[in-house]
Amino acid sequence: MKNSKLVIEMELPIQVYDIDAMGIVSNLVYVRWFEDLRMEFLNVTYSLKEMIKMNIIPILIHTEIDYRLPLTIYDKPIGRCWLIDSGNSSWEMAFEIFNEDKVYCEGKQKGCFYDLQKKKITRIPEQLCAAINSMLA
């Protein structure tokens, strides 16, 4: 649902330490970028800092990545993520690493929310649901 109002996009700088001996961006970097995008999504909707004050954290339970094309240090990738599904306690996001004419990587993450005090899975925070609903309105 790339047309959603819940799309986050940001430039993803490639650092020298992100590339391997062949000059290609390491596959691990894409996972980090997914995390950076997911954290930016939370900062826009309901920050991790605010969640932690409520003793709730998002936890990741599944990541899938399809590597399409290699990136080099000379490329200027952009990351995009958007919410594709949410339930009472779970969420799923889609990700894309691209530039003007190429898609380098696509993927998804699934997760849920965890109550640090009760030490168990909990519902999506009401504040997050409200923020998401207001962005969709």
C-alpha positions in Angstrom: 0.0 0.0 0.0 2.6 2.5 -1.1 -0.2 5.1 -1.6 -0.9 5.0 2.1 -0.4 8.2 4.1 1.7 6.0 6.4 4.7 5.8 4.1 8.0 6.8 5.6 10.9 7.6 3.2 14.4 8.5 3.9 17.8 8.6 2.3 20.1 5.8 3.3 23.8 6.8 3.2 26.2 4.1 2.4 29.3 4.1 4.7 32.7 2.7 3.9 32.2 0.0 6.6 29.0 -1.1 4.8 30.8 -2.5 1.8 32.7 -5.8 1.4 36.0 -6.5 -0.3 34.1 -6.5 -3.7 32.7 -3.0 -3.2 29.2 -4.3 -2.6 26.9 -3.3 0.3 26.7 -6.2 2.8 23.4 -8.0 3.1 23.4 -7.2 6.8 23.2 -3.4 6.1 19.7 -3.9 4.6 18.5 -5.4 7.9 19.9 -2.3 9.7 18.2 0.0 7.2 14.9 -1.8 7.8 15.3 -1.2 11.5 16.2 2.5 10.9 13.0 2.9 8.8 10.9 1.1 11.3 12.2 3.4 14.1 11.5 6.4 12.0 8.0 5.2 11.5 7.6 4.9 15.2 9.1 8.4 15.8 6.4 9.8 13.4 3.5 7.9 15.0 4.3 7.0 18.7 8.0 7.1 19.7 9.8 4.3 21.3 10.7 6.6 24.1 7.0 7.2 24.9 6.3 3.4 24.7 9.1 2.6 27.1 7.6 5.1 29.6 4.5 2.9 29.4 6.6 -0.3 29.8 5.8 -1.4 26.3 8.2 -2.2 23.5 7.8 -3.5 19.9 9.5 -6.8 19.3 10.5 -8.3 15.9 9.4 -11.9 15.2 10.1 -12.2 11.5 12.1 -10.5 8.7 12.1 -11.6 5.1 14.3 -9.9 2.5 14.5 -10.3 -1.3 17.8 -8.9 -2.6 17.2 -7.7 -6.2 20.3 -5.8 -7.2 23.6 -5.1 -5.6 24.4 -1.6 -4.2 27.8 0.0 -4.3 29.2 2.9 -2.4 28.5 5.2 -5.3 24.7 4.5 -5.2 22.2 6.8 -3.5 19.5 4.5 -2.1 16.3 5.6 -0.6 14.4 3.5 1.9 10.6 3.3 2.1 8.4 1.5 4.6 4.7 1.3 5.2 2.3 -0.5 7.5 0.5 -3.3 5.6 -1.4 -4.9 8.5 -2.0 -4.7 12.2 -4.1 -6.7 14.6 -4.7 -6.4 18.4 -1.1 -7.0 19.3 0.7 -7.6 16.0 1.9 -5.6 13.0 3.4 -6.1 9.6 5.4 -3.6 7.6 6.7 -3.7 4.0 10.1 -2.2 3.0 11.7 -1.2 -0.2 15.3 0.1 -1.0 15.3 1.9 -4.3 16.4 4.9 -6.3 14.8 6.6 -9.3 14.7 3.7 -11.6 15.9 0.6 -9.6 14.6 -1.5 -6.7 17.5 -3.0 -4.9 15.7 -4.8 -2.1 12.2 -5.6 -0.9 11.1 -7.1 2.4 8.7 -7.5 5.2 8.8 -7.5 9.0 6.3 -8.9 11.4 6.3 -8.1 15.1 4.2 -7.5 18.2 4.2 -5.5 21.4 5.6 -6.7 24.7 4.7 -5.5 28.2 8.0 -5.2 30.1 6.3 -5.3 33.5 3.9 -8.2 32.9 6.6 -10.0 30.7 4.1 -11.0 28.0 2.7 -10.0 24.6 0.3 -7.1 24.9 -2.1 -5.1 22.7 -0.9 -2.4 20.4 -0.7 0.8 22.5 -3.8 3.0 22.2 -1.7 6.0 21.4 -0.2 4.3 18.4 -3.6 3.2 17.1 -4.9 6.7 17.5 -1.8 8.2 15.7 -2.2 5.6 12.8 -6.0 6.3 12.5 -5.5 10.0 12.4 -2.9 9.7 9.7 -5.2 7.5 7.6 -8.2 9.9 8.1 
